[in-house]
Amino acid sequence: MSPFQALNLPNGQTIGNRIAKAAMEENLANTEQVPDEALFRLYQAWAEGEAGLLLTGNVMIDRRAMTGPGGVALEDERHLERFRQWASVGRAGGAHFWVQLNHPGRQTMANLGQQALAPSAVALDLGQFSKMFAEPKPMTEDDIQEVIRRFASSAALAEKAGFTGVQIHAAHGYLLSQFLSPLTNRRTDQWGGSLENRARLLLSVVEAVRQAVSPQFCVSVKLNSADFQRGGFDAEDARQVIQWLNEQAIDLLELSGGSYEAPAMQGEARDGRTLAREAYFLEMAGELASVARMPVMVTGGIRRLAIVEHVLDSGLAMAGIGTALAVEPHLVKHWREGQDSHPQLPPIRWKRKPLVALASMAVVKFQLHRLSRGRKTRPEVSALWALILDQLYIGKRTRQYRQAMGK
């Protein structure tokens, strides 16, 4: 199948081609956690790049629960005009533009000064780096109901701002993913125990979001094919959750994998059956897609047109690309023009995996920051230098965030 063939979604909407700009952590909001010129310039570059679908990086449903101090939060209408500008920029080239909605749960940085909420009091285990994250407090019934309301409210606001859809983030170890995993969800009430109970929050959020938006507005879910942790959420669990999602009005399912503890989404803990270097969730995603009634997209490591074609020939509907589009934002346009481009970043061969994960994200964010200032990317940047710059930036943004939140 051609990557440039249109995709018809269950709700009647059409995506112009089969390539999506996957979500990446940008941390480029202003001090009010709102998009401004930096994000506008970044998404202008991607809008000009001709991917059929653009997904925002994390947009948080609660400014008290951020994945990073420079993240975007969409809670109310106070800054809706800024979101309208962002939506307009992203849609200028004809792409669909969806907001990725998220809550970090226990993956909340301790230095932000906020109380981390989670299904159970299970802290992150990152060895000596564990103290970087706040100690989580088990959520009450009221906390859970508030999260459901916030997902629905943020989705309605996204539609009002002119975005064409939302993606509910239930992967990568964030809150909804934490509820799905028996390692992090040790509850004994209706929200824990059996897989049916552990999936209840995700299904409740999807139902609430669908009810809060119009039928033509796209609703997507990002789900782990597996957590890549012994005893955690696995492929069989994912298969069952997909069957439950089949009963909901879902327009696209994105499959990825991993968490902060096992960062498979960065290629550090790949399943042995999958492709060694690119599309490292493809085989597992292909097996899971066989039970899905909605179109399925796979994300993770894709940077060559031949791999996109392989993904589509494997029965998947879309290929999501992150890092390669951070390096070369016009990659899809170049492919359409016949260029054999395959951007990549140099591998980081440090021994300590948590540091490798931090550095890998820092190198990507280095490229995003350059694009946000209208500059060309520098894929050859030193990982150490990118990490130092990122830590300095995060430190500055953390101070600004704490001041704004009265911490």
SULRA-V375537 format. One record per pair of residues at least 12 apart in sequence whose C-alpha atoms are under 6 Angstrom apart, sorted by the first residue. I is the first residue (numbers start at 1). J is the second residue. If there is no record, write none. Layout:
((I/J) (I/J))
This chain:
((3/18) (4/17) (5/17) (9/251) (10/251) (11/216) (15/52) (16/52) (17/52) (18/318) (19/51) (19/52) (19/318) (19/319) (19/320) (20/51) (20/52) (20/53) (20/54) (20/320) (21/54) (21/55) (21/320) (21/321) (21/322) (22/55) (22/320) (22/321) (22/322) (23/55) (23/56) (23/57) (24/57) (25/57) (27/70) (27/71) (28/70) (29/70) (29/71) (29/72) (33/71) (33/72) (33/73) (34/72) (38/372) (40/86) (41/372) (42/371) (42/372) (43/90) (44/89) (46/329) (47/90) (47/93) (48/93) (49/329) (49/330) (49/332) (49/333) (50/332) (50/333) (51/332) (52/95) (53/95) (53/96) (53/97) (54/97) (55/97) (55/98) (55/99) (56/99) (56/100) (58/100) (59/72) (59/73) (59/100) (59/101) (60/73) (60/101) (60/102) (60/103) (61/73) (61/74) (61/75) (61/150) (67/104) (67/108) (69/397) (69/398) (69/401) (70/397) (74/154) (75/154) (83/161) (84/161) (84/162) (87/162) (87/163) (96/164) (97/163) (97/164) (98/163) (98/164) (98/165) (98/166) (99/166) (100/166) (100/167) (101/167) (101/168) (102/169) (103/175) (104/174) (104/175) (105/117) (105/118) (105/174) (105/175) (106/118) (106/136) (108/133) (108/134) (109/132) (109/133) (109/134) (110/132) (110/133) (110/134) (116/134) (116/136) (117/136) (117/137) (117/139) (118/136) (118/137) (118/138) (118/139) (119/138) (119/139) (119/179) (119/185) (120/138) (120/185) (120/186) (121/136) (121/137) (121/138) (122/184) (123/135) (148/205) (152/208) (152/209) (152/212) (156/212) (156/213) (164/217) (165/217) (165/218) (165/219) (166/219) (167/220) (167/221) (168/221) (169/222) (170/222) (170/223) (171/222) (171/223) (171/224) (172/258) (172/259) (173/259) (176/202) (179/198) (180/198) (180/199) (181/232) (181/233) (182/232) (183/232) (218/251) (219/250) (219/251) (220/250) (220/251) (220/252) (220/253) (221/253) (222/253) (222/254) (222/255) (223/255) (224/255) (224/256) (224/257) (225/238) (225/255) (225/256) (225/257) (226/257) (227/257) (227/258) (228/258) (239/288) (246/293) (252/294) (252/295) (252/296) (253/296) (254/296) (254/297) (254/298) (255/298) (256/299) (265/300) (278/301) (278/302) (279/300) (279/301) (279/302) (295/317) (296/316) (296/317) (297/317) (297/318) (297/319) (298/319) (298/320) (299/320) (302/321) (303/324) (303/342) (304/342) (324/343) (324/344) (327/377) (345/379) (359/383) (359/387) (362/386) (362/387) (362/390) (363/383) (363/386))
